[in-house]
């Protein structure tokens, strides 16, 4: 079997999720190539070495430029903070590597467009890790919509709520610094629900939004007395008009007490409604408005049968999957896409569109006006 050698840059939270995906994709899916965990890269050698050994990487490297140039690496998997996505991806494309990059693709639209131009010029395969697309229940929602079962879409109602930085003593981590993250809850959380809505319903035409930063100063390190300035949003909300005439509301926050990872979307159409919540990720609610009135009501579908997307690769019916499976499902699609020379999805063009929506919301937040989302070209 052909091999596909992986070089992963970054080894924190996403590095763990991606490592697990590379380890297990070939054990559950019939792959057209074998992913080989060739090298993992990070800045600090000692913890990197421990991580590499624990997760089965063949080697480690502290300079990402060396990984990109290695002839025995086929795919560069970017799991680093947002500010480094662009330079790593552009260098990887120039070296002829296929690329999988964490979201958001770029710090802004201009950054993302440079990344897109690089992969297009190099003609390498590219994918953005919008892993929620690979949740079986959300994939079933896509199938239901594509089959026309909810009819014309009227409303999209999406929220992504967390509460992990509500404590004022929580330190000034990189996600709270604009120079590294680009934005706060907006780029971290809204990026996901924007992609979900785009995938399920279509393109957003225009937006109007607002942002808020509730705690403006935080300790520069855990337990430190010195404080630094929070330079990103704690919450961002916006309204949207879709190109197909639907309207939408989007909300992201890290200050929703009690909400740990409440990634939710509801889509109302002329023939029905679907409701998905990642905190109940194996379930999809579906209302069929074409049924006789006395039979109408939300059906709670347990998405665990072999007829459901991705489930055939996993367990017998009724046995649920978890967060980590979304990455494994995407890794399998990536490997087969490269090996069979198929277009990967979502790709960097989709990532550019996502950045365009993110930027339009931030532009609107400065003026309060409606802002048209830039064209994909």
N, C-alpha and C positions, 0 to 999 in steps of 0.2 A: 504494500500500500504506500502511496505517496505520503510524504511527511510535510508538515507545515510548521516551521520553527517559529516560536513566539518569543519576542523580546518585550517585556513589560516594564514600563517606566512608572515608578511610584509603587508604594507597598503598604499604604495605610488602609483605611476602611475599604475603599474600592479595590485596592490591591488584593485584599483578602477575598472579596466577592469574585473578582476576576480569576484569581488563582484557583479557587474552588471550581469555577466554570470550566477552565482549561483542563483540570484534573478529571472531571466527570463527564464531559460532553461525549467522549468516545465510548464510555461505558454504558450509556443509556440510548444513544442515537446511532443509527447506521450512518457513518460518516464516509465521505469520499476521499478524505485524507486524514492522517493521524496528527493531531496537534501535539507538538513537542515543546515542553516548557524549558526553553533553552537558556534564557538569562533574565534575571530581574535586576532592576536598577534603582538605587536610592542614594541619598547624599551621605548617610552615616553608616560606616562599614559594619560595625559590631551588631546592631539590631537588624541590619539588612541580611547579614550572614545567618542569623538565627531564623529570620523569616524565610529565607531561601531554603534552608534545610528542612524547616517544618512543613513547607508547602510543596516540596518536591522539585524546586528549580535546579537545573543542572549547574548553573553558575550565577555569580553576582557581579555587578559592575557599579561603580560610583560616578561614572561619567556617561550621561545619556548619549553624548555625541559618538562615543565609541560603540555603543550598542547599535545605533542607527547605521553605522558604517560596516558592521560585521557582515561578512558574506554568508555566514551560516544562520542568519535571521531573515525570515520571510515577512513576518507581520510585526508591526510596532503597535503595542497596546498602551495607550496613554491614560494613566490614572492619576496624574499630577494635579495640583491646584490650577485654577483656570488661566492664570496669567502666563503659564508656560505652554499651554496647548499649541498655540500658533507656531512658535519657533521649533518645537519638536516635530510637529506634523509637517511643516514645510521642509525641514531637513530630511525627514523620513521619505517624503515623496521624491525629493531630489536624488535620494539613494535607491529609488525604485522599490521601496517597501510598501506593502499593503498596510492600511492604517485603520485601527479602531480607536476612537477617542471618546472620553467621557464628556458629558454635557455640562454646561452649555458649550457648544463647539468653540466659540471665540469669546473674547472679552466684550466684543461689540460686533456690529455688522461688518465693519471694515476689516477687522481681524479675521472673521470667519470667511469673508470673500477671498482674502489672500490664501487661506488654507484650501478653499475650493479650487481656486485657480491653480494651485500647486499640484493637487491630485489629478486635476483634469489634464494638465500639461504632461504629467508623468504617466498618465493612463494606468494608475494603480487603483485597486479596489479600496473603498472607504466606507466606514460605517460609524454612526454615533450611537453611544450606549444609552438610548432611551429604552431601558429594560422593561418598563411597564407595558409596552406593546406586547411583550412575550408572556404576560400573565394569561393563562388559559381563559379565564372569565372575560377579560377585556377583549381577547381575540374572538371569543364567541359574540360579544357585542358588535364587533366589526362585521362578523358574518351576518348577524341579524339585520344590521343596517344595510349592508350591501344586497341582501335578499329583498329589500324593500318592505320589511315587516313593520317598520315604524313610520313609513311614508315620508312625507315632506317634513323636514326638521324645522321646528319653530324656535326651540329654546335649547341652549347649552348652559348648564349650571355647574361650575367646577370650583372646587376648593382644595387647598393643600395646607393642612393645619398641623403645627407642631408646638411644643412648649419648652424646648430644651435650653433656652437662654433667658428665661424669665427671671432667674436669680441675678440681682445686680452685681453679685460677687463673681459671676461667671467671667472668665478671663477673655481678653481681646484676641481670640484665635483668628486664623487667617480668613475664615469665612466672614469676619466682621470688618475686614479691611478692603476698601475699594480697589487699591492698587494690585491686590492679588486676586480677589474674588470677582471684581467687576460690579457686582451688586449683591444684595443680601438674600432675603427670602425670595425676591423676585427671580433672580437668575438660578437660584438653587431649586426652588419649588415651583414657581410659575412656569419655568421652562418645561417641566414634566407635563403639567396639565394643558399647556398650550400645544405641546406635541400630541397629546392624547386627543384633544379636540380637532386638531388638524387632520390626524389620521382617521378619525371616525366621521367627521362632518365635512371638512374642507377648509379652505383658506379664510383667514380673517381679513376683512377689507379695511377697517378703521377701528380705532380704540380711543378711549379717554380714561385716564387713571389718576390715582393718588398714591402717595407713599407716606410712611410714618416711621420715625425712629424714636422709640420710647425711652431707651436708656442710652444716653449719648457719651458717657464715660465709663470705662471698665478697667479693671486691673490689667496691667500689661502682661502678667503671668499669674498662674495660680498662687494665691496667697500674698501677692505683691501689694504694697501700699501705693506705689506709683500707678497712675492711671493714664490711659491713652484714649483717643477719640474714636468712637464708632463712626465709620464713614460710609456705611451702607444702610439700607432700609431694614427695619424689623418686620414690616408688613407692607404689602402692595396689593391694591385692589383696582380692578378695571372693568369697564364695560366694553363689549365688542359687537361689531356688526360683521357678519360673515358675507362672503361673496354670493352665497346662494340665498340670501335673504333672512337667514336665521339670526337671532340675537343671543348674546351670551354675557354671563357674569363670571368673573374669575377673582379668586381671593387666595393670597398666600400670606402666612404669618408664622412666626416662631413664638408668639405670645398667646396662644389659645390654650389656656390652662386645662390639663386633662387630655388633650389631644396629642398623641405620640407620633402617629404617622397617618393622619386622616386625609389620605389622597382619595378624593371622591369626585364622581362626575355623574350627572343626570342629563339625559337627552330626551326631550319631549317632541313627538312628531304627530302628524295627522292620524296615523294608524296605531300608534303605541308609544311606549316609554321604556327606556332602559335605565337602570341605576346600578352603579358599581362603586364599591368602597374597598380600598386595598386592605383595610383592617379586617375585612371579611373576604379575603381575596379569592377564595374558592367558590364564591356565590355570585350570581348575577340575578337581579330582579328584572322581570320583564312583564309589561302590561300590554295585552293585545286588545286594542279598542275595536277590532273587527269582530270579536266574539260576541255572542248574544249578551245583552245587557245583564241578564241575571247570572252570567258566568264571568263577567269582567272583574278583574282584581289582579293585584301583583302576584305573579308566580315567582317563587324563590327557587332558582335553578342551581343545584349543586353541580358545579362544573368539574366532574371527576370521572366521567365515562370515556371509554376509548374513542367515541365519536366526537369528543370535544377536542379543540386544538391543543396539540402537544401532549395530551394525556396518555396517548397510546405508548409513548416511550417510557412512562413512569410506572404507576402502581395499578393494582386492580381497582375497579369501580368503587367509589366511596372513600378512597384513601387520598387524603389531601396533599397538596404540594405547598411549598413555602417561598419566601422571598428569594432565597438563593437559586431556586429553579428558574426564575426569570432570566438570570444571567447565563445559566447553563443552556437554556433554550436558545438564547441569542448567540452564544458561542457556537452552537451546533449549526445555526443558520449561516453564520459568518464563514465557518470552515467549508460547508458545502457550497456556499456561494462563490468562494474563491476557487475551490477545486473544480467546480463545474462551469466556471466563467459566467456566473449570473450576476445581475445587478443586485447590490446589497441595499437593504432598507431598514431604518432610515439612513440615508447617505449624507454627505457633506452639504449637498444642495438643500436637503431638508433642514440641516443644522443652520445654514445661512438664513433660511426663512424664519426659523425659531428666533435667531438673534434679531432679525428685523422686527418681529412683533415685540420682543423685549425692549428694544430701543425705542420703538414708537410709544410704548406705554410710559417710559421714563421721560421722553420728550413731552408728552401730554401732561405728566405730573407737574412739570415746571410752569405750565401756562393754564392748565385746566381746560384746554381746547381739545376737540377731536383731532386726531392725527391719522393720516392715511398710512397704511403699512406699505413700505416700498415694494416695488415689483420684484419678482424672483430673478429677473434678468440682471 
